[in-house]
Amino acid sequence: MRRLSQVFLTSDEIAEKIAAAIPLRGKTVLEIGAGTGILTRALAKRAKRVVAIEIDAKLARSLAESAPKNVEVIHADALAFNSAGFDTVFGNLPYHLSSPLLFRILESDFKKAVVMLQKEFALRLVAEPDEDDYSRLTVMTQSKADVELLGEVTREHFDPQPQVDSILVLLKRKLKPVPLDASLVNALFQHKNQTIRNAFEHSAYALKRDKDELRAFADSLEVRDRRVRSLSLDELAWLSGKFREY
């Protein structure tokens, strides 16, 4: 499964702990990347119904033949699957698709999601301003969800064994998302080590604005001499509002 960068959990004990991370009684659960079904079966013991998405046709067929009766296996690409109506999501996300799948979850109807992520990627989700890991991924995730690291799962619990460890992450949808301008955040964090003034000047193409216009806007800001990476979530929301008004 290296072609899909999939690694499969091999520990039933860990699968049971993952499934027990949040209450599932009476719930319909969406599982992304069911693989061999080790987590699927653990979820099926606790949830009313499990809809398991698997992109590999052979794995999907095998799981469908052996899955408990309350499991529906769907051969599909999770990035294209219509997840409307699912408020509880689980998944062991392929490393190379972690970012698009995470944003797909954040844009869905989810209320809680429990996902396995590469350790380095997971740590970026909980980074603080001015830390090296603080990034666009950090602020866009934290703007929509509260993030909790549930624990590390070391590499020997996967097959094929990856070269990195993983972390189990719990995402809880914020009742009131922080209003960020995604295009602005994306543009500025391309230059996160620069001052706000310089980052705006270098983002003219990305923001489709005149460079002189952006320079004038940046010069009007009290935070113009601070580095992009130092701005908190609330400050980025304030800056997004200012930029929309400009």
Secondary structure, 3 states (H helix, E strand, C coil): CHHHCCCEECCHHHHHHHHCCCCCCCCEEEEECCCCCHHHHHHHHHCCEEEEEECCHHHHHHHHHHCCCCEEEEECCCCCCCCCCCCEEEEECCHHHHHHHHHHHHCCCCCEEEEEEEHHHHHHHCCCCCCCCCCHHHHHHHCCEEEEEEEEECHHHEECCCCCCEEEEEEEECCCCCCCCHHHHHHHHHHCCCEHHHHHHCCHHHHCCCHHHHHHHHHCCCCCCCEHHHCCHHHHHHHHHHHHHC
